[in-house]
Amino acid sequence: MSVIDPRQLLIAVALAGASGILASCAQMAMSPSMTEQQVALSGANEVPPVTTAGSVAGTVDVKPDRSVTVNITVTGFTPTAAHIHEAGAGAIGPVILPLNKVGDNRFVAPEGAKLTESQYKSYKAGNTYLNVHSAKNAGGELRAQLKGN
């Protein structure tokens, strides 16, 4: 019968635990952000409502440190601008984050974009929205309220 060296057993247990932690970290790194949300904009959500064949696909990610990442693609019309505004559903509010147009139909948040503490509270309360503007609908063609996670 062989005797197991307690030091070797301790090393084996530590290595097994470390590999489990590394596997969990790798899985978390590959998962989408817990704060990221898919956005579905609609002309019906605009104030006043707009009839449009346009659509938007993309994501908005507002992290607890108030940093903002946006990546949206517009189809069905020529967009002129896109912004995040501060206001509840059915209301019009000021622009709090203008988005950068990159290409004919894609918008992203500026590098280093961050909400103020007050804007982040509005976001968490559901009182911010994303909208996309066009020449035909300068006030906004598509809109979606953002849901703070």
PyMOL commands that set and color helices and strands:
alter all, ss='L'
color gray80, all
select helices_A, chain A and resi 6-30+43-45+117-124
alter helices_A, ss='H'
color red, helices_A
select strands_A, chain A and resi 36-38+55-62+68-75+79-86+95-98+100-101+106-108+128-134+142-146
alter strands_A, ss='S'
color yellow, strands_A
deselect
rebuild
show_as cartoon
